[in-house]
């Protein structure tokens, strides 16, 4: 064995040693619980306990109950809407921060951008509930401006849920996209200008395409976090538009049907897996030729 092969094998062993703790943690706290949950989803709850006969009855029951299917579609609709709105709000913030805010002020702007992350998730949701209440700031402003004669029902609706989510995730999008924009080589933008491209053309042909990986990453993070959350929909949306995480919590807390909750959780994870594959495809870069 020559020196090069020995060095390569040493590097491989060293890399495996460094990766071993992460692999063990992933196996212990993700793969093993996932396997247990998959097994539970094939059992059924009975009056006397749990029937351990393997069956797909829980999945058939899930797709056979219109309320549960509606909860899944509500989750998809809410998460997709939150993702789009957060991108629309967060991308301009990231663009302005990366290209129009002086470097000496960018650190302060980043600190202000992450302020929502410093507050409790529950506190933020209840704060939005106070703002959107019939006697809250939004309704009082609308009435004061003469845009409506009485309070508009905003709290305990999907609109309230989307607003509560967007308040948090727009800044997550902004920070993620900002990091992607800062990686763009400034010489590419200068070259586009030298070739006669205007600001809009430079953005559409250079900046936007190069920021697609950051957009896809932030969209994936937003979608996954929004579709798996039940606190914000519970506080701001109430029970007017049930989402799947709320239905899963109901199966566990109210009915004690862990097998059914496991099956519903796996359905939700399947949706997240599809979103992950879409994000990976969007962030994949072609090798240089």
MORAKA-V210664 format. One record per helix or strand. SS is the DSSP state (@ for helix, = for strand). FROM is the first residue (numbers start at 1). TO is the last residue. Records with the same first field share a line. If there is no record, write none. Layout:
SS: FROM-TO  FROM-TO
//
This chain:
@: 3-41  57-64  66-99  103-113  115-118  121-132  137-144  158-182  186-194  199-210  212-227  231-237  244-253  258-283
=: 44-46  49-51
//
